[in-house]
Amino acid sequence: MTPCRTIYSERRGGTKDSNWSKNLTPLFDSKLRAHMREFLIRQGFEMK
């Protein structure tokens, strides 16, 4: 068992069956702050 699963199973009656990476996967499936590139270009920053 991974450390997170061990902690989840030991607290709150062990009802949560998840892990850290599974919880964060949806966060990294999409681009974060997609609007920032255009904003920075308008502010005079050069992008590669």
Contacts in CASP RR format, 6 or more apart in sequence:
PFRMAT RR
TARGET T0000
AUTHOR 0000-0000-0000
METHOD contacts of the structure
MODEL  1
MTPCRTIYSERRGGTKDSNWSKNLTPLFDSKLRAHMREFLIRQGFEMK
1 9 0 8 1.000
2 19 0 8 1.000
2 20 0 8 1.000
4 18 0 8 1.000
4 19 0 8 1.000
4 20 0 8 1.000
5 17 0 8 1.000
5 18 0 8 1.000
5 19 0 8 1.000
8 14 0 8 1.000
8 16 0 8 1.000
8 17 0 8 1.000
8 18 0 8 1.000
8 19 0 8 1.000
9 16 0 8 1.000
9 17 0 8 1.000
37 47 0 8 1.000
40 47 0 8 1.000
41 47 0 8 1.000
END
